[in-house]
């Protein structure tokens, strides 16, 4: 029963994306091979790829703050699923991450891999690795960051949108860790004051918010740059109305980053006052 509830909960998040194509599937008259070929033909032309995936419907764009936006879209046809995250700066398409998914059937996996024609890297368990186009900028801090960049694969990944766009600690009855928070905890041994300052300039708003949360929970570790960190938190969290998708157990919520950050600050002040 609990497993069923978890599956239902997981499906709840993906339903809005899939329903766009169930309501009006522009690919329903094409076979899998034709669809995959259309996608492959557009890989070097982001606008062409965008036209395959997107309807002209701006309300589906999600703000990342600081003039960055993301649109996650999917081509869905029976056993074929291809997801693409399109990333924008000031409404101009600058990057995408293409994520084909192979069907469960071994026979169809072999067939689809033939259609993809070695375009993607495939793992031993037949999972297709995402294809990144011009994505390097999302591993870097926002342009407002003036410190020396601290870079390694783990830090770069956490700062990017690929580290997850849901805020919270665990999801579902089985308390499955939410990816972004788990990745931050995996970085714990690297979290100096300078790293915290850089993470506060992540282009992923959930990474910024989780860094704020981690700082307030562990402020005693960062006393050497407390004022600078707290001033940066105030500056980055109050700019714009970035809506955050949050998960608390089995319950999804939506709230603005500045509101959640303010609540974290208030809890921190209360705790600090009670200790004094």
GIDA-V39841 format. One record per residue. N is the residue number from 1. RES is the residue in one letter. PSI is psi in whole degrees, -180 to 180 (NA if undefined). NEAR is the number of other C-alpha atoms within 8 Angstrom. Layout:
n->N res->RES psi->PSI near->NEAR
n->N res->RES psi->PSI near->NEAR
This chain:
n->1 res->X psi->-48 near->4
n->2 res->X psi->-36 near->7
n->3 res->X psi->-40 near->7
n->4 res->X psi->-43 near->7
n->5 res->X psi->-39 near->10
n->6 res->X psi->-41 near->11
n->7 res->X psi->-43 near->8
n->8 res->X psi->-43 near->8
n->9 res->X psi->-44 near->10
n->10 res->X psi->-40 near->8
n->11 res->X psi->-32 near->8
n->12 res->X psi->-39 near->8
n->13 res->X psi->-34 near->7
n->14 res->X psi->-15 near->8
n->15 res->X psi->-47 near->8
n->16 res->X psi->-37 near->8
n->17 res->X psi->-47 near->10
n->18 res->X psi->-34 near->10
n->19 res->X psi->-27 near->8
n->20 res->X psi->-38 near->9
n->21 res->X psi->-21 near->12
n->22 res->X psi->-34 near->8
n->23 res->X psi->-40 near->6
n->24 res->X psi->84 near->6
n->25 res->X psi->105 near->9
n->26 res->X psi->-11 near->6
n->27 res->X psi->6 near->8
n->28 res->X psi->-24 near->7
n->29 res->X psi->-2 near->5
n->30 res->X psi->153 near->7
n->31 res->X psi->171 near->7
n->32 res->X psi->-42 near->9
n->33 res->X psi->-43 near->8
n->34 res->X psi->-40 near->8
n->35 res->X psi->-48 near->10
n->36 res->X psi->-42 near->10
n->37 res->X psi->-38 near->10
n->38 res->X psi->-41 near->8
n->39 res->X psi->-48 near->10
n->40 res->X psi->-37 near->9
n->41 res->X psi->-19 near->7
n->42 res->X psi->1 near->10
n->43 res->X psi->-34 near->8
n->44 res->X psi->-2 near->5
n->45 res->X psi->92 near->7
n->46 res->X psi->-38 near->11
n->47 res->X psi->-36 near->7
n->48 res->X psi->-42 near->8
n->49 res->X psi->-41 near->11
n->50 res->X psi->-43 near->9
n->51 res->X psi->-26 near->8
n->52 res->X psi->-35 near->7
n->53 res->X psi->-35 near->10
n->54 res->X psi->147 near->8
n->55 res->X psi->157 near->5
n->56 res->X psi->83 near->4
n->57 res->X psi->90 near->6
n->58 res->X psi->-21 near->5
n->59 res->X psi->-13 near->4
n->60 res->X psi->-6 near->6
n->61 res->X psi->141 near->8
n->62 res->X psi->128 near->8
n->63 res->X psi->135 near->10
n->64 res->X psi->-3 near->12
n->65 res->X psi->160 near->12
n->66 res->X psi->37 near->6
n->67 res->X psi->8 near->9
n->68 res->X psi->144 near->13
n->69 res->X psi->159 near->14
n->70 res->X psi->142 near->12
n->71 res->X psi->118 near->10
n->72 res->X psi->120 near->9
n->73 res->X psi->163 near->11
n->74 res->X psi->140 near->12
n->75 res->X psi->119 near->11
n->76 res->X psi->121 near->12
n->77 res->X psi->100 near->9
n->78 res->X psi->-101 near->5
n->79 res->X psi->2 near->6
n->80 res->X psi->125 near->11
n->81 res->X psi->120 near->12
n->82 res->X psi->117 near->11
n->83 res->X psi->147 near->12
n->84 res->X psi->130 near->12
n->85 res->X psi->117 near->11
n->86 res->X psi->134 near->14
n->87 res->X psi->138 near->12
n->88 res->X psi->149 near->12
n->89 res->X psi->120 near->10
n->90 res->X psi->45 near->7
n->91 res->X psi->5 near->8
n->92 res->X psi->130 near->6
n->93 res->X psi->123 near->10
n->94 res->X psi->-16 near->9
n->95 res->X psi->161 near->12
n->96 res->X psi->159 near->13
n->97 res->X psi->114 near->12
n->98 res->X psi->131 near->11
n->99 res->X psi->82 near->11
n->100 res->X psi->149 near->10
n->101 res->X psi->129 near->10
n->102 res->X psi->147 near->12
n->103 res->X psi->167 near->9
n->104 res->X psi->-32 near->6
n->105 res->X psi->127 near->6
n->106 res->X psi->-38 near->7
n->107 res->X psi->-46 near->6
n->108 res->X psi->-32 near->10
n->109 res->X psi->-48 near->12
n->110 res->X psi->-40 near->8
n->111 res->X psi->-46 near->8
n->112 res->X psi->-38 near->11
n->113 res->X psi->-35 near->9
n->114 res->X psi->-40 near->8
n->115 res->X psi->-38 near->9
n->116 res->X psi->-17 near->11
n->117 res->X psi->47 near->6
n->118 res->X psi->22 near->7
n->119 res->X psi->-31 near->6
n->120 res->X psi->153 near->9
n->121 res->X psi->135 near->7
n->122 res->X psi->134 near->8
n->123 res->X psi->173 near->8
n->124 res->X psi->-28 near->5
n->125 res->X psi->21 near->4
n->126 res->X psi->42 near->8
n->127 res->X psi->130 near->9
n->128 res->X psi->127 near->12
n->129 res->X psi->145 near->10
n->130 res->X psi->152 near->9
n->131 res->X psi->123 near->8
n->132 res->X psi->131 near->9
n->133 res->X psi->118 near->7
n->134 res->X psi->44 near->8
n->135 res->X psi->-7 near->10
n->136 res->X psi->-33 near->6
n->137 res->X psi->-26 near->6
n->138 res->X psi->-5 near->12
n->139 res->X psi->-10 near->10
n->140 res->X psi->157 near->12
n->141 res->X psi->163 near->14
n->142 res->X psi->156 near->8
n->143 res->X psi->-17 near->5
n->144 res->X psi->-13 near->6
n->145 res->X psi->125 near->8
n->146 res->X psi->-1 near->5
n->147 res->X psi->176 near->5
n->148 res->X psi->129 near->4
n->149 res->X psi->133 near->7
n->150 res->X psi->117 near->7
n->151 res->X psi->131 near->6
n->152 res->X psi->167 near->6
n->153 res->X psi->-37 near->6
n->154 res->X psi->-46 near->7
n->155 res->X psi->-45 near->10
n->156 res->X psi->-45 near->11
n->157 res->X psi->-43 near->11
n->158 res->X psi->-36 near->13
n->159 res->X psi->-17 near->16
n->160 res->X psi->168 near->14
n->161 res->X psi->-19 near->11
n->162 res->X psi->-9 near->7
n->163 res->X psi->0 near->12
n->164 res->X psi->143 near->8
n->165 res->X psi->22 near->12
n->166 res->X psi->135 near->12
n->167 res->X psi->135 near->14
n->168 res->X psi->-176 near->10
n->169 res->X psi->-48 near->10
n->170 res->X psi->161 near->11
n->171 res->X psi->141 near->14
n->172 res->X psi->172 near->11
n->173 res->X psi->-32 near->11
n->174 res->X psi->2 near->7
n->175 res->X psi->52 near->8
n->176 res->X psi->128 near->8
n->177 res->X psi->137 near->9
n->178 res->X psi->135 near->12
n->179 res->X psi->-50 near->9
n->180 res->X psi->-44 near->15
n->181 res->X psi->-41 near->12
n->182 res->X psi->-42 near->10
n->183 res->X psi->-36 near->10
n->184 res->X psi->-42 near->11
n->185 res->X psi->-32 near->7
n->186 res->X psi->-23 near->7
n->187 res->X psi->1 near->10
n->188 res->X psi->-41 near->7
n->189 res->X psi->-17 near->5
n->190 res->X psi->-3 near->6
n->191 res->X psi->81 near->9
n->192 res->X psi->174 near->8
n->193 res->X psi->-39 near->11
n->194 res->X psi->-38 near->7
n->195 res->X psi->-43 near->10
n->196 res->X psi->-45 near->12
n->197 res->X psi->-42 near->10
n->198 res->X psi->-43 near->13
n->199 res->X psi->-28 near->12
n->200 res->X psi->-13 near->14
n->201 res->X psi->20 near->12
n->202 res->X psi->149 near->15
n->203 res->X psi->-16 near->16
n->204 res->X psi->117 near->12
n->205 res->X psi->-30 near->13
n->206 res->X psi->-35 near->12
n->207 res->X psi->-41 near->16
n->208 res->X psi->-46 near->13
n->209 res->X psi->-42 near->13
n->210 res->X psi->-32 near->12
n->211 res->X psi->-40 near->12
n->212 res->X psi->-47 near->12
n->213 res->X psi->-47 near->10
n->214 res->X psi->-41 near->8
n->215 res->X psi->-48 near->10
n->216 res->X psi->-29 near->10
n->217 res->X psi->-20 near->7
n->218 res->X psi->36 near->8
n->219 res->X psi->-26 near->9
n->220 res->X psi->-18 near->5
n->221 res->X psi->-14 near->7
n->222 res->X psi->33 near->11
n->223 res->X psi->-23 near->7
n->224 res->X psi->-26 near->5
n->225 res->X psi->35 near->8
n->226 res->X psi->-50 near->9
n->227 res->X psi->-44 near->6
n->228 res->X psi->-42 near->7
n->229 res->X psi->-46 near->11
n->230 res->X psi->-34 near->8
n->231 res->X psi->-39 near->8
n->232 res->X psi->-41 near->10
n->233 res->X psi->-48 near->10
n->234 res->X psi->-40 near->8
n->235 res->X psi->-47 near->8
n->236 res->X psi->-31 near->9
n->237 res->X psi->-22 near->10
n->238 res->X psi->-6 near->8
n->239 res->X psi->114 near->9
n->240 res->X psi->170 near->6
n->241 res->X psi->78 near->9
n->242 res->X psi->118 near->11
n->243 res->X psi->130 near->10
n->244 res->X psi->133 near->13
n->245 res->X psi->118 near->11
n->246 res->X psi->154 near->11
n->247 res->X psi->126 near->14
n->248 res->X psi->99 near->11
n->249 res->X psi->-113 near->9
n->250 res->X psi->10 near->9
n->251 res->X psi->114 near->6
n->252 res->X psi->145 near->8
n->253 res->X psi->164 near->8
n->254 res->X psi->131 near->8
n->255 res->X psi->160 near->10
n->256 res->X psi->144 near->10
n->257 res->X psi->-43 near->13
n->258 res->X psi->-33 near->11
n->259 res->X psi->-45 near->8
n->260 res->X psi->-43 near->9
n->261 res->X psi->-39 near->12
n->262 res->X psi->-40 near->8
n->263 res->X psi->-41 near->8
n->264 res->X psi->-41 near->11
n->265 res->X psi->-44 near->9
n->266 res->X psi->-41 near->8
n->267 res->X psi->-39 near->8
n->268 res->X psi->-45 near->10
n->269 res->X psi->-42 near->8
n->270 res->X psi->-45 near->8
n->271 res->X psi->-42 near->8
n->272 res->X psi->-41 near->8
n->273 res->X psi->-41 near->7
n->274 res->X psi->-28 near->6
n->275 res->X psi->-29 near->5
n->276 res->X psi->NA near->4
